[in-house]
Amino acid sequence: MAKPNVQAVIRPLRPDDEAAWRPLWSAYLEFYNSGVTDAVYRSSFDRMTDPSVTDYNGLVAEVDGEIVGITHYIYHLHGWRVEKVCYLQDLFVAPQARGMGVAQSLIEAVYAAADAAGCPSVYWMTQEDNATARRLYDRIATLTPFIKYQRRSA
């Protein structure tokens, strides 16, 4: 049975959110069989909560005062556009809050932030076999035919 949609409060990541943010980002990284050093946790969180950094941002979703979802997004220049574009880099919702509309609310908040910043193009990537997330993405975005390549490690 599907969970009902809830009204999540979406707001910018704040310096006092680290204790709730870190386990969610850790779980996201673990989902993708990845991890980062403590220095990366610290620098990423510090950049997203530093008001002077405007190209790297974080949002959280709260339900009943508990942070249950996060997203990180980056504005960057693009060679095919005059305006910047927005890359939605990370999106994660805690298992207990899945199926309640939290992920869609976070994505829509990134859309709104990008529009306000003059960046109408928002894009992201996911693994091909991430069927659960892709059901949402197929409803609210357009699948592109691009395949990602990455430099091999030295």
TIPAGU-542625 format. One record per residue: residue number from 0; residue in three letters; y, z, x of N, C-alpha, C in turn. Coordinates in steps of 0.02 Angstrom, whole numbers. Atoms other than C-alpha are relative to their C-alpha. Layout:
% TIPAGU-542625
> NUM_ALA_Y_Z_X_Y_Z_X_Y_Z_X
...
END
This chain:
% TIPAGU-542625
> 0_MET_-59_0_42_0_0_0_62_0_44
> 1_ALA_-62_4_-39_171_-47_68_43_60_-11
> 2_LYS_-48_-55_5_295_89_105_64_-26_-31
> 3_PRO_-63_23_28_458_81_9_52_-9_54
> 4_ASN_-56_7_-45_613_19_96_42_63_-5
> 5_VAL_-43_-59_-2_723_163_149_68_-22_26
> 6_GLN_-67_15_-25_906_167_188_7_33_68
> 7_ALA_-8_-25_-68_907_187_375_74_-3_18
> 8_VAL_-68_1_-27_1072_233_455_-4_-32_69
> 9_ILE_-1_36_-64_1104_110_596_67_15_34
> 10_ARG_-61_-19_-37_1228_165_729_-10_-14_74
> 11_PRO_6_9_-73_1267_140_913_-36_58_33
> 12_LEU_32_-50_-42_1164_232_1041_54_44_31
> 13_ARG_-49_-47_-28_1256_389_1100_-31_38_58
> 14_PRO_27_-37_-58_1241_492_1260_-46_57_-19
> 15_ASP_43_-56_20_1161_636_1163_-66_-23_-33
> 16_ASP_62_27_30_1020_521_1099_-57_-8_50
> 17_GLU_50_17_-50_924_510_1262_-69_30_-14
> 18_ALA_65_-33_11_787_635_1215_-40_-35_-55
> 19_ALA_34_36_53_746_535_1057_-11_-73_19
> 20_TRP_4_71_-19_777_362_1133_-56_-13_50
> 21_ARG_47_14_-55_669_378_1288_-72_-8_-23
> 22_PRO_69_10_21_500_403_1202_-10_-64_-41
> 23_LEU_6_62_38_536_256_1085_-1_-60_47
> 24_TRP_0_56_-47_580_140_1229_-64_0_41
> 25_SER_64_-5_-37_428_204_1325_-57_-30_-41
> 26_ALA_53_27_44_316_163_1176_6_-76_-6
> 27_TYR_-11_73_2_395_-11_1165_-27_-32_63
> 28_LEU_23_28_-64_362_-44_1349_-76_4_4
> 29_GLU_73_-8_-1_185_23_1332_-34_-52_-45
> 30_PHE_27_52_44_154_-96_1185_-7_-66_37
> 31_TYR_2_62_-39_192_-239_1305_-33_11_68
> 32_ASN_36_-14_-62_84_-161_1443_47_0_59
> 33_SER_-51_-1_-52_238_-127_1546_26_71_8
> 34_GLY_-33_-63_-12_340_16_1613_56_-11_50
> 35_VAL_-55_4_-47_494_50_1715_6_66_37
> 36_THR_-11_-60_-39_546_175_1846_51_45_-35
> 37_ASP_-49_-46_28_649_328_1805_71_-26_13
> 38_ALA_-66_27_-16_797_242_1891_20_-53_-51
> 39_VAL_-15_51_50_784_98_1766_14_32_-67
> 40_TYR_-15_-37_62_774_218_1618_73_24_3
> 41_ARG_-66_-31_-6_930_306_1682_55_-53_-2
> 42_SER_-54_50_-3_1031_149_1723_6_-37_-67
> 43_SER_-4_35_65_986_62_1559_35_44_-52
> 44_PHE_-31_-45_48_1031_214_1454_74_10_16
> 45_ASP_-70_-11_-19_1190_246_1552_44_-61_-16
> 46_ARG_-39_61_15_1248_65_1534_11_-8_-75
> 47_MET_-6_10_73_1213_60_1347_46_52_-32
> 48_THR_-42_-52_29_1310_221_1318_68_5_35
> 49_ASP_-65_1_-35_1456_181_1435_48_-45_-39
> 50_PRO_-45_41_40_1603_122_1329_33_-57_39
> 51_SER_-31_54_-39_1667_14_1473_-47_-59_10
> 52_VAL_48_55_-4_1507_-91_1472_-6_-30_-70
> 53_THR_-2_32_67_1525_-215_1329_-52_-54_-10
> 54_ASP_49_54_8_1387_-341_1364_-72_24_-10
> 55_TYR_67_-29_8_1235_-223_1353_6_58_-48
> 56_ASN_-10_-47_55_1218_-123_1193_-66_26_-28
> 57_GLY_58_-29_34_1097_-10_1102_19_26_-68
> 58_LEU_-7_-28_66_1077_37_921_-61_43_-15
> 59_VAL_56_-40_24_969_168_839_-1_-2_-76
> 60_ALA_9_-7_72_900_185_663_-21_72_-13
> 61_GLU_16_-68_19_899_357_586_-24_1_-73
> 62_VAL_24_-13_67_799_409_434_-5_76_-7
> 63_ASP_-2_-73_10_832_585_369_18_37_64
> 64_GLY_-25_-32_-60_923_625_531_-43_-8_62
> 65_GLU_45_10_-57_777_572_644_6_-72_24
> 66_ILE_-2_67_-29_792_423_762_-71_-28_-1
> 67_VAL_67_30_9_646_310_714_-3_-72_25
> 68_GLY_0_68_-24_699_143_787_56_-11_49
> 69_ILE_-50_17_-50_794_66_931_3_-76_8
> 70_THR_-6_69_-22_859_-103_983_52_-3_55
> 71_HIS_-46_13_-55_946_-164_1140_18_-74_-2
> 72_TYR_-21_70_1_1048_-323_1147_54_-13_52
> 73_ILE_-43_20_-56_1146_-419_1278_39_-62_-20
> 74_TYR_-41_60_7_1291_-540_1264_2_-35_67
> 75_HIS_-5_37_-63_1291_-678_1394_28_-70_-11
> 76_LEU_-26_68_2_1372_-844_1434_-58_-49_-9
> 77_HIS_51_50_12_1279_-1002_1387_30_-68_17
> 78_GLY_-25_65_-22_1297_-1175_1462_9_-51_-55
> 79_TRP_-5_49_54_1282_-1264_1294_48_22_-54
> 80_ARG_-46_-26_50_1412_-1160_1201_64_24_33
> 81_VAL_-63_-28_-23_1592_-1107_1219_-4_76_-4
> 82_GLU_5_-72_11_1558_-935_1148_-64_28_34
> 83_LYS_60_-32_-27_1433_-810_1218_-55_-2_-53
> 84_VAL_56_-8_45_1261_-790_1141_-26_71_7
> 85_CYS_26_-68_1_1167_-631_1100_-76_-3_6
> 86_TYR_72_-6_-10_993_-592_1166_-22_69_-24
> 87_LEU_28_-62_25_902_-459_1066_-61_15_45
> 88_GLN_51_-10_-53_800_-390_1212_-57_44_-22
> 89_ASP_52_-48_18_705_-242_1140_9_22_-73
> 90_LEU_-1_-25_69_660_-187_963_-64_40_-10
> 91_PHE_59_-42_11_545_-43_920_13_48_-57
> 92_VAL_-3_-48_55_511_61_765_-61_46_7
> 93_ALA_55_-49_-4_407_220_770_-52_-14_-53
> 94_PRO_53_15_48_238_202_685_9_29_-70
> 95_GLN_-9_-32_65_281_324_546_54_-32_-43
> 96_ALA_-55_32_37_432_218_496_-11_-75_-10
> 97_ARG_13_71_7_351_47_499_-14_-18_-73
> 98_GLY_11_23_68_346_-55_340_52_25_-49
> 99_MET_-52_-28_43_503_28_273_67_-38_5
> 100_GLY_-61_39_-6_632_-105_319_44_19_59
> 101_VAL_-41_-23_-56_694_-18_477_12_-56_51
> 102_ALA_-8_54_-49_662_-164_595_48_-53_-25
> 103_GLN_-45_50_28_749_-286_479_72_26_0
> 104_SER_-67_-29_-2_897_-167_465_30_-1_70
> 105_LEU_-24_3_-69_910_-157_654_19_-72_20
> 106_ILE_-16_70_-17_903_-347_673_64_-21_-36
> 107_GLU_-61_19_37_1034_-370_537_62_33_30
> 108_ALA_-56_-33_-33_1145_-244_627_19_-36_65
> 109_VAL_-15_40_-60_1129_-347_787_35_-64_-22
> 110_TYR_-34_59_26_1174_-502_685_73_15_-14
> 111_ALA_-69_-18_18_1329_-413_619_42_14_62
> 112_ALA_-36_-14_-62_1379_-350_792_16_-64_38
> 113_ALA_-11_64_-34_1357_-523_866_54_-41_-35
> 114_ASP_-52_35_38_1461_-601_727_68_29_16
> 115_ALA_-64_-34_-13_1598_-472_755_25_-15_71
> 116_ALA_-19_15_-70_1595_-512_942_10_-74_12
> 117_GLY_-9_72_-8_1609_-699_910_-59_-35_30
> 118_CYS_63_28_-27_1427_-733_959_-47_-15_-58
> 119_PRO_42_12_58_1347_-816_808_-73_-14_15
> 120_SER_69_14_-18_1188_-860_903_-34_63_26
> 121_VAL_41_-58_-20_1060_-719_915_-72_-26_8
> 122_TYR_69_21_-11_888_-749_990_-40_56_31
> 123_TRP_45_-48_-31_737_-650_1048_-67_-33_11
> 124_MET_68_24_-14_559_-671_1108_-49_55_-21
> 125_THR_55_-47_11_395_-589_1062_-64_-33_23
> 126_GLN_64_29_-19_216_-612_1112_-29_-39_-58
> 127_GLU_28_44_51_126_-749_1020_-46_36_-48
> 128_ASP_48_-36_43_-6_-628_954_28_61_-35
> 129_ASN_-31_-57_33_119_-501_887_9_-17_-75
> 130_ALA_1_26_69_72_-549_708_42_43_-47
> 131_THR_-37_-43_46_148_-398_621_75_-13_5
> 132_ALA_-72_13_-9_321_-424_696_18_-71_-20
> 133_ARG_-15_70_15_311_-611_675_5_-13_-75
> 134_ARG_-7_9_72_288_-594_487_73_14_-21
> 135_LEU_-71_-14_13_462_-514_482_43_-55_30
> 136_TYR_-42_49_-34_536_-635_609_-1_-68_-37
> 137_ASP_5_63_36_472_-785_510_41_0_-64
> 138_ARG_-41_-5_61_567_-721_357_75_-2_15
> 139_ILE_-72_-10_-12_735_-688_442_28_-42_57
> 140_ALA_-23_40_-57_744_-811_587_-39_-66_1
> 141_THR_33_64_-9_691_-984_643_-40_1_65
> 142_LEU_42_6_-59_545_-1005_763_20_-62_38
> 143_THR_-17_58_-41_594_-1118_907_-62_-25_37
> 144_PRO_58_26_-36_476_-1230_1006_-2_17_75
> 145_PHE_-4_-13_-71_524_-1158_1175_-54_48_24
> 146_ILE_49_-43_-34_399_-1078_1294_35_31_60
> 147_LYS_-33_-35_-55_457_-949_1420_-41_-7_64
> 148_TYR_29_-3_-67_422_-967_1605_38_51_40
> 149_GLN_-31_-51_-42_458_-836_1735_-21_-10_72
> 150_ARG_14_5_-71_469_-838_1923_-59_44_19
> 151_ARG_57_-39_-24_309_-780_2008_25_55_47
> 152_SER_-16_-55_-47_317_-615_2101_-17_-21_70
> 153_ALA_10_18_-71_330_-632_2289_-59_38_29
END
